[in-house]
Amino acid sequence: MDKPTPLPQSAHLLDDLESIRQLLGDESLEPPLLTDTVEEQIPLLLEEAEVPPPAVAPEQPVDPQTRRQETLLHLDSELRAAAQLIMQDVINDFTPHIENEIKRRLDARLERLLNQLPE
């Protein structure tokens, strides 16, 4: 049987933690005792948290020309995305046919080159 590897000495771990605490400058802080209670109450999932409503910016009148321009830009981006999807579908559909045609032409070319070699 293999012997289990010995655990590092806990004193070394405590010394390491103490040196980290000193490096962080928390020498005056003492860890809370297990009997201490937390003063802040954390809401339970069953309770409704009080969330302030989102701030609503006051509506400013929008220039019809600006709104039209924004709409055109939005439509342009949607059309470009749709065109890219269509193009990718076409490429995916024709890729096997193109590969087969390339293979057929390479085989024919190889056959012609082999036939030209002197015997």
N, C-alpha and C positions, 0 to 999 in steps of 0.2 A: 504494500500500500504506500501511496505517496503521502509524505508528511505535509500537512497544511502549512502554507507559508505564514511565518509569524507576523502579527500585526505590528505596525510601528508603535513605538512607545507613546502613550497618551500625553506624557509630559512634554515630548517634543512638539506635538500638535498644539498643546496649550501655549507653549513658548512662541510658536509661530503665530498663533492667533493674537497673542499679546503684542508681539512686535508689529503686526499689521495694524492693530488698534493704535499703537503709539505713533506709527507713521502717519496715520490718518488724523492724528491730533485729537482723538476722542478720549484722552486720558481722564478727563473729569467726569465723563459719563459712566454711569453704572448700569449694568443690564437690569431689566425689570425682574422682579421676583415672580415666581410662579403664582404667588397668592395675590399679586397686584391685579387690579381690574383695568380694563381699557375704558377711558372716559368717553371716547367717541363711540357712538352707536353705528354699527354698519347695518344698512337696511337689508332685510331678508328679501329673497326673490319673490316671496308671496306679498310683500308690502309694496305699495306703489311709491316709487321714488319721486320726490318733488323736483321736477325738471322745469326750469324756466322756459317759457315759449320762445321760439327763435325770433330774433329781432327781424322785423320786416322793414325793408328800406322803403321810404316813401316813394310812391310811384310818380315818375316824372313823365310828362307827355312825350311819346316817342314820335319822332319825325317819320312820316309814312315812307319817305325815301330811304331812311336808315333801316326801317323794318323790312322793306322790299329787298335791300341789299343783303341783309342778314339771311333772309329766306332764300335768296338766290345762292348765297355761299353754302348754306346748309344743303340745298338740293344738289349743288355741284358736287359736294363731298359724297353725298349718298349715291349719286349716279356714277361717280368714279369708283366707289367701292363695289357697286353692283357690276360695273363693267369688268373690274378685276376678277370678280367671282366667275362671271361668264367666261372670260378668257381662260381662267384656270380650268374650268370644266371642259372647254374645247380642247385645251392642251392634253388634259387627262384622257379624253376620248380618243384623240388621234395619235397619242404617243405609241401605242402598240402597233398601229398601222405603219407609222414612220419607221419604227425599229425593224419591222418585218421587211419593209422595202429596202432599207439600208443593208440588211443581211443578205437579201436576195441579190442585190447589185454587187455586193462584195464577193459573194460566192461565184457569180457569173464572171466577174473580173479575174478572180483567182483562177478559175477554170481556163480562161483565155490565156493568162500568163503561163500556166502550167503546160498548156498545149504548145506554146511557142518555144519551150525549152527543147534543145536538141536531145535526141534519145541516145 
